[in-house]
Amino acid sequence: MNKFFLLALILVFSVSGFAASETNSDNANHHYKVFEASDLIGRWDLTLDASANNAPSWLEVKLSGFKTLVGYFVATGGSARPISKVNFKNGKFNFAIPAQWENSDNDLVLNGELVGKDAIKGVITDVDGKKYSFTGERASLLKRTNKIVWGKTINLFNGKNLDGWLAKGNNKWEVENGILKNTGAGANLVSVQKFNDFKLHAEFRYPPKSNSGIYLRGRYEVQIEDSPKDAHPNSVLFGGVYGFLPASEIVTNGPDQWNTFDITLIGRMVTVVVNGKTVISNQEIPGITGGALDSKEAEPGPIYIQGDHGAIEFRKIVITPAK
């Protein structure tokens, strides 16, 4: 065999072997990506497994200083809770937060891992020691770039009956003399229709010490509670977006009096006008609030009225959706 031909043949096999080695190496890197802490930073919409009835949850991770990860967490109920430190190593992370309610001294513990640029999974151990697996996806920014054009106004409450609404479980909702009433702690009331961006007008009254709320897209609760007018603004009081955005002041007419909400929701940006006064002006809602129907923030959702806490009455609920 010609020695020049033999040399060329050796070179061809060498180059082919090198190329195959590089391809295998690329595949290995693709399947075994090393995630960094920066990959976890952001907001995550979580869904717990079927044993928790696919309950929604929410997580935000952010950087404090140069290297410490902190954040906020919303469980299936309750308000957004601060996380003092999120531990991260080799794509896995964990944190613990104390129980929100006084009936437990145990921490809630979350152990998770990144499984992609926009996906996480893991296990949550609640304060009772029960474990729930979860999956999570990076939350949508919900940025709106087109000019909003409003459609026709829809009467969600017809003044006669519960047509257009669903109440699962212990239903204590009824209509009497044109008033929609929840007579006590029972089922929540959920509209059949779903909406993206909208303007909502509601007229309601509540008895002393009662507690309710209106959920926007079934995910973000605007609080209705018998709150003192002189209370320091707090996100869990009257007019606030529960756990996230406090009303600038408590502008309630008080219990047993008619009050009004005028709420505009565009993407994540919300404006809340209470009894004619703006108390939240075009502020961003970071994520779902406790008690949300789901964590699918990019999808349309219903109007849902909290009925599992206390009595509440409505005489008017109208919505103007964006086209």
N, C-alpha and C positions, 0 to 999 in steps of 0.2 A: 504494500500500500504506500502510496506517495506520502512522504513525511509531512508535506505541507497540508495535504488533505486531512491527515490524522490530527494535526494541530488545530485546524479549523473545526473539526468535529468535536474535539475536547472543549473548545471555547463555546460552541453552541450549547452543549450539555451543561457547562458551568453557568452560563447566563440563564438558561432555563431553570436550573436548580435555584439560583439566587432569586429569580422572579417568583417561583413557587413559595420560597421561604418568606419573601416579603408579603405575599398574599395571605399566607397562613398567619403571619404576624399581625396584619391588618385586621383579619377576622377575629383574632384573639383579643385585640384591643377593643373591637366593636362589642364583643360579648362580655368583656370584663372591664368595662369603663370604670376608672377611678373617679368617683365623685368628690367634689370639694364642698366646703361649707357654703360657699357662695351659691351653689346649685340649689340649696334648700331655702335661701332667702326669698320671701314673697308670701303670697296668700294662697291657701289651699282649701278647696271645698272637699269635705270628707263625707263618706257614707259608711255607717257601721253595718255589720253583717245582719243576716235575717233574724238571728236570735234577739236583735234589738229592733226588729221590724224595719230594717233598712233606714234607721234613724239618721238624720243629718247632723253634721258637726262642722267645725271650722277652725282653721289654724293660720296664724300669721307668724312668720319668723323674720326678724330684722337684726341688724348689726348694732351693737352698743359699743362705742369706742372702736378699737382697732381689730379686736378678735373675739369678743364675747357675743354669742348669739342669745337674744332674748325674744319675747314675743307675747302673743295673746291667743287665748283658746276659748272657744265656745263649745260647751258640751251640748247634749240633746235638750237641755233645759238650763235656765239661769242666764246670767249676763256674761259678757266677755271678761275673762279672767287674765290678769297679767302673769307671765312666765318669767321668773327671775333669771333663769339660765337654761338654755337648750344645749345639751352635750352632744357633740358630733365627732365621729371618727369612722373613717373608711366607708362613708356612705350611709352609716347607721346613726340614728339620733334617739335621744330620749329626754324626758323631763318629768317633773312631778309638781303638782299644785295642790294646796290644801283643799279640803272639802268646803264647798260653798255654804252648805246648810249646817246648822248646829247639831244635827243628830248623828254626826260621825266625826271621829278624830283621825281618820285615815286619809291618805293622799290619793288623788287620782294620778295614775302613772300611764304615760304613753311611751311605747317603744316602736320606732318606725325605721324605715329605710327607703332610700331613693331607688326606684326601679326604672327610671328614665328621666329625661330632662323635665318633663311635666307630669310625673306620676310618682306617688309614694304609696306605701302599704305598711301595715303593722298591726299591733294589738294594743287596745286600751284596757287597763284594769281599773274599774271604778272603785269608789270608796267602800263598797260592800264586798270587794274581792272578785266580782264577776268580770270575766274577760270577754271582750268583743274584738274580733278582727275588723279592720277597716281598710278601705282603699281611698285614695285621694287624687284629685287632679288640680292643676294650677288654675286658680280662679280667673275668670274672664275680666278684662279691664272695663268692659261695658262702655267704651268710649263712643259717643255719638258725634258724627261729623256732618250729617245732613241737617238742614233747617227743619225744625219741628212744625208740622202742619196738623192742626187738631181736627178730629173727626166730629161726629154727632154725639151729643150727650145721651147717656143711657141711664135710665132709672133702674138701679139694681134692686131697690125695694119698691114694690108696687102699691104698698099701703093696704093690701088686702090679705095676703097669705105669704107662704114661704117659697113660692114659685121662683126658680132660678137659684135656689140655695140648697145646700146639703148639710145635714147635721147627723154625724155618726155617733152612736152610743146613747148615753143618757140625755136625750133631747129635752131641754127645758125652754126652748124658744117657742113663742106664740105671737099672734097678731091680734091686738084688741083696740078697737076704735082708731084704726090707722097708725097704731104704734107697734113697732117691733120690740118685743120684750124677751129678755132672758131673766127668768124668775129666780135663778140661783145657780150655784156651781153645777155645771153639766157639760154638754157637748159644745164644741166650737162650731161656728157657722161659716161655711165656705161657699163662695160663689161658684156657680157652674162655669161661667165665662172666665177666661184667662186674658191677661193683658201684659203688654210690654211697658211702654211709657204712657203716662196718663196724668190727668188732673182729677182729684177726688174731693167731693164735698160731702161732709157728714154732719148731721145734727143729732145730738145725743144728750142724755142726762144719766147720772149715776147716783145711787143712794150713798149715805155716809159710809165711809170705810170700805167701799167697794173697789174692785180692781178688774180692769179689762184692757183691751188694746185692739188696734186695727193693724193687721199684717198686710204690708204692701207686697204684691206678687206672692203672697203666702210665706214670705221669708224675712221681712223687716218690720218689726213691731214698733208702732208709734203708741206710746203708753197713755192709757186712760186710768188714772188712779186718783183717789181722794187725797190730794197733796196739799199741804198748807201753802197759802199764797206767799208767805214770807220765808219759805224754805230756800236754802241756798241751791242754785241750779245743780241738778244731778241727772244723769242720763236715765235713771230708773224712775224718775218722777214724771208728773203730768206733762205731756207734750214732747217728751224726749224720745229719741230713737233708742230703744232699750239696750243699755250696756255700752252704747257707742257715743251718741250725740246728745248732750243736755240742751234743753230749751234755755234760751237766754234769761227767761224769767217764768214764773208760774202765773199764767194768764187765764185762770179758771173762774167761771162764775160761781163755782162752788157746787156742792151736792144738791140734788133735787132741782137744779136749774138747767135750762137748756144751754148747751155749749156747741161751738162749731169748730170743725177742723177743715181747712182747705190745704190739701197736700198735693204738691207737684213732684213727680218722680220721673227723671230723665236719665237713663243709664243708672249710674250709682248716685247721681246728684239729686238731693232732696231739699225741698223748701216746705216748711210747715208754718201755716198761719193759724193761730188760735184766737177765736173770737175777734177776728179782724186785725190782730197784731202778729207780725212776723217774729217767730221765736227761733227758727232755724232757717238760714238763708243760703241756699245753693251749696250745701255741704255734702261731702262724700260719705256714703255709708260703706264702711270697709268690708263687711261681710254679713252673713246671716245672723239673726239674733236667736236666742234660745226659744224653743217651741216652733221653729220653722217647719213647714211641711216637707221640704226637701232642700238640698244644697245645689240644685241645678240652676245656678244664677244666670246663665246665659239664655235660659228659656223663659217664655211668658209664664205668668202665675196668676192665681185668683186673688180676690180680696177675701181675707178671712178675719172674722171677729172672734176674739177670745171669749169663751163662755165658761171655761173650767175654773175660774177664780171667783166670780161674783156676779151680781145682778147688773144689768145695763139696759137702757132703752134707746131706740133710734126712731126718729120720725122722718128722716130723709137720708138717703144714700144715693148719690148720683156720681157718675164717672164720665169723663171726656177723654177717650183714648186718642193717642196720636195715630195718624194714618200710617 
